[in-house]
């Protein structure tokens, strides 16, 4: 599969993950999200940016859902409750994997939950 973004062809693996992580852009993220049936809210972008930051600035760390919940409990003080369900509202096919795909990260082979 490939995406046409701003006149450039971006190649993906058979599962839709980027072949070259350096080709990621917000426009590409929007195209991948559209293909996944996802509308990117502000909170969805926060998840994407968190995953990218963890990967590129923390030794290629790809947090699982448990760690994502722990992080966002401290960040999203405007919500009454932050749990895995909150993350699934933004990425119904799995916040760790689906958000990671949209964030342009490599496919993780582990389970995403607790």
N, C-alpha and C positions, 0 to 999 in steps of 0.2 A: 504494500500500500504506500501511497505517497500523497503529499499535500502540495498544492500550488499556492505559494504565499509570496505576494509582491513580485511576481514574475520568476520566482525560484522554486524548483522542485525539491521538496524535503522528503527524504526516504525514511520509511519506518520498517520495523521488523514485521513478521507475520502477525504478531499480537498488537501492533499499533504503537510500539515504543520507538523513540527516535534512534536511528542508527548513529548519528553524530550529535551528541549532546550540545555542541557549540552552535547548532543551527536553531536552537529554541529562541522564540520571541513571544511577546504577548499576543501578536496577531496569530501566530501558530497555535498558541494555547487556546485562543478563542475558536479557531477552526477545529481543533481536536475536541474541545468541549461540545461544540455544535454537533460533531459526528457522534459523540457519546450521548447526546440528548440532554446536556447540562447547560443551565443558565448560570453564568458566573456572577455571583453576588459579591459584595465587598468582603464578606466573611470567607467565601470560597477563594478569593484572591489572597486573603491572609493565610489560608491553609497552604495554597500553592507556594507563596513566598516563603513560608516557614519551612516547607519541605526542601525547597531549593537552597535556602540558607543552611539547613542542616547538612545537605549533601555536599555542597561546595565549600563550606567553611567549617565542617566538623568531620573530617576524615571519611567522607562518602557515607555518612550515617543516613539511614532511611528509617525514621521512627515508625514503630507499629502504632496501632490505634490507641493502645493504653498510654503510651508516651505522648501521643498527640492530645488526648483528653487531658492529661496532667498539665501539659503546656498551656492549652487554651482555657483551662479553669482559671489560670492566673492572668490571662490576657482579656478574656471576654467577661469582664465584671458587669457589663450591662445586661447579661442574660441571667435569668433566675437559676438555671441549672445548665451545666455543660457536662455531657456524657457522650458515649459512643453514638447514641441516637441523634444527638445534635450534629455530629460530623456527617452521619449518613444522610441527613436532610440535604446536605450540599453535594455529596458524592454517594448516591445510592448503591453503586456497585462496589463500594469499599473505599473509604477515605484514604487509606494508605496506598492502595494500588491504583485506583482510578485517578485520584488527585496527583499521584506520582507520574502517571502517564501524561496528564495534561501539563504538569510541571516540567516535562521533558527529561525525566529521570529514567535510569535503566529499570527494567522489570525486576521486581523483587520476587524471589522464589518462596518466601516464607508466608505463613499465615499472617493476616493483618490484625487479628483481634487479640483478645485477652488470652 
